[in-house]
């Protein structure tokens, strides 16, 4: 199995056939769950037929057909409180701040897209700073706004800005306090091709075309194609949702299982995949082992 090296930003203060690799999540300090606002619109299991429309530049994110995203109102409930807005400050000379999304997978560790922490074009290299606001709802920050350190894998540093980089667009955001014990954490899994095909996936994050990226929006639909390092789905997303967890549910009330990190829109879909789909970096066994290492590095 391949292995990655973890690389962190400098501090100004100083595969499918393998058995699944799993990181187990939890609901946090309270088992309070979504009371039904958007929970009813999450999708569960698998489906061979298209979903009904009730959920319905190379662009980083794309609205596919009608905009069917659902506003999340109860962001102090699980799993929405385990999803955080990122306020990303680029290097001098670049426009910002920018908005991204991340999700808790450990007490102090969140997952996001690699280009949310390191992007030569948009950020001028490493982000200068990132602030994390779990469960943000407009001007309300139920868990505060937290400074973070952040890192990615060596492969993203090597291939960022290229088509090959689409396969490695993943990063971690590390906090100094165990906020994930309060918010809860997502499961993480390296799912097989068979488990992914026709799977129903959910994507929730902070799109900047809605409320300037201060509110969570959810959309859900089917996986349309699977590649060794990428997953393609017809889920509506927009800028600011980069880094959102692409997650599946086996049954109502389950801990969501992250199978990919959302990163790209229709403009990044390979020509041989003749579909109008957005995509994310697939969590294979090697990446899940790397995520375990990130969690262990910040116990």
N, C-alpha and C positions, 0 to 999 in steps of 0.2 A: 504494500500500500504506500502511495506517495505520502510525503510529509512536507509541511510548510514551516517556515521560520516566522516567528512573531516579531514585528518591528513597531516600535512606539515612536510617536512624534517627539522631537526634542522638547524638553521642559524649560520654559523661561525661568522657572524657579530654581533651578539648578542646571469506491465505485459501485455501481448498481448491483452486481452479482454477489457482493459480500453481505454477510448478515448485518441487519440494521444496527447502527450505533445510536444509543439513546441517552439523552440528558433529561431527567425527570424534573418537571416544574411543580408548582404548588400555588394555592390561592392567596397566600399572604396572611397578614396578621388577623384578618377577618374573613370569614367564608361568604361574605356578602357578595352576591352575584348580580349581574345585570337584571333589573326588574322587568325587562320586556321591551324597552324602547327600541333597541336595534338587535337584541338577542334573537328575536323572532326572524330576523332577516339574515342571520348567519346560515350557511349551508353545511350540510352534514353528509358524509359518506361519499358515494360515487353515483354517476348518472351517465348513461350512454347517449341520451337525447339532450338537445339544448334545453336550458332553463327557460321558463316563461319570462316575459319582459318585465315583470314587476321588479326584478333586480337587474335591472340592466344598467425641415430642421431635423437631424435625427432627434425626434422628441424624446426627452427622458421619460415622460409619462404621457399617456394618451387617453382621451375619452373615446370609447368605441361605441358608435351609434348614440342613442339617447343617454343622457347623463342620469344614471340610476343610483348615485351615491346617497347614503343615508347618514344624517347627522346623529352623532352619539351625544346624548344629553347627560347620562349618568356616568361621568368619568371617574367617580370615586368607587365604582363597582368593578369587580373582576369580570372580564380580562382587560377592560379599557384603562384601568389605572396602571396596568403594567406596560402601557404604550406611552412613550414620551415624545414631546416636541424637542427638536434640537435647534438651537439658535447658533449658527455657525459664522464665526468671524474669519474672513479670508485674509491673506497677506495684504500689506499696503499696495494700493494701485488697482485692486480688484473691487468690484461692486459688492456690497454686502450691508448688513448681515444676510445670510441665506438661511432657509428653513429645510430641515430634514426630519426624519422619524427614526426612532429606535425602540427596541422592546427588551424588557428584562428577561434574562436567562439565568441569572445568578443574583446573589444578594447585592453585589456591587457592580455587576457586569451587564451591559446591554449590547445587543447586536444591531448593526446598521450597515449601510452600503459603504464600500471602500471610498467612493467618490465624495462621501460626506465628510471624510477626514483628510483625504489626500487626493488632490486633483490639480495637475499642473495648469490646466486651462482656466477652470472656474475659480480655484482657490489660490493659484500661484504656488502650488506645492502643498505642504501641510497646512491645514487650518491653523490660524493663529490662536483661536480659542473656541471652545464649545461649551454652551450652557444647556443643561438638561432640565426639562420641566415635565415630570410624569403627570399624566392625567390632566393636562392643561385644558381649561374650558374658557375661552375668551380671556378675560382679565383675571380669572380665578386659577390659582396654582395650588392645589390641595396638598402637595408634598414639597412645595418650594421650588426655587430655581437653583440648580446645583452646578458648580464648576466641575469639569471633568478632564481627565487625561484620556488619550485615545491612541489606538494603534491599528495596524492592518497586517497582512501577510506579505512576504517578500514577493510573491508572484504578482500581486496588485501593483506594488511599487515598480516592478519591471515592465508590466504591460499596460498600465493606466494610459488611457487615451487611444488604445488600439482595439481592434475587434477581438483579439485574443483576451484582452482585459475584461471583456464581458463575462468571462468564465470565472473570474477571481475577484469580483467586485464585492468584497465583504470586509467588515472592520468591527472592532470592539470599542466601546466607550466605557471607561472605568471611573467609578465614583469612590469617594473616600469614606462614605457611610453606607450601611447596609439597608438602603431604602427598599430594595427588592424583598426584604422580609415583610414589609408592610404592603407593598403593591401586589405581591405574588409574581411568579415567573412562568414563562411558557415552557412546555416541553420542546425538545429539539430532537429531530430524528433524521437519519439518512435512509429515506424510503426507497424501495426498489422501483424499477420501471413499471412493473405490474401494479404496484400499490398506487402509483401516481397517475397512470393512464385513466382518463375520464374522472379523475378525482375532482371533487368540489372544493374550491379554495376560497378563503376570505382574506381581504387586504384592508387594513385600517390604518390611517395615518393623518397627516396634517397638510392637506393641499393648499397652496397659496392662492388659488383662485376662489377659495371659500374663506371669508372672514380673515383674510391676510395670513392664513396658516396658523390660526390660533384655536381652531376647532377640529375635532376628530370627525372623519367621515369614513364609512364602511361601504365596500361593495364586494360582491361575491359572484362567482361563476365557475366555469369548468376549466380544467387543464386541457388544452387543445393539442399540445405536442410536448415531447420529452426528449432532451438530449443529455449526453453524459454529464455535462456541467451546467445546464440551463433548463429552466422550466418555462413554458409559454402558456398564457391564459388570456381569456377575453374579459378581464376585470377592468373597470374604469378606474384610472388613477390620473394624477396631475403632479406638476412640480411641487416639491415639499414632501411627497410621499416616498421619495427615495429612502431606502433603509427600512421600510415597513416589513414586518413579518408576513410572509405568505404562509398561511396556516390551514390545517385540516382538522376536522372534528369527526370522531367515530360515532358519537352519540350525544344527545343534549346533556349539557352540564359537564362534559369532559374538559380536561385541561387542553387548550389548543396545542397542536403539534406543528412546530415550524418546520417546513420542508424546503424553503427557499427564502432569499432576501430580495425584495423587489428593487429593481434598479433601472429598467429601461422600458421604452415605449415602442410603438410600431416601427419607428425609423431604425431600430437596432435589430430587427428580426432578419435572420439570414434569408437570402433570395430563394433558397431551396425549400423553405417553410412557407408555403403559399397561403398564409393566413394573416388576418389582421389581429395581431395579438401583442400584448405587453409581456414582459419577461423578467425573471429574477435569476440570481445565481443559486444554483441547486446545492443543497447541503449534502455532499457525499460523505463517505466515512472519514476521509482525511480531514475535511473541514470540521466535522463534528468533534473529532479528536482535538483539533486546534481550539475550538470553542471551549472544550473541557480544560485545556491548558490556560486559556484566558481567565476562566473562572477560578482556577487553582492559583493563578498568579496574584489574585486579589481576594484572599479569603476573608 
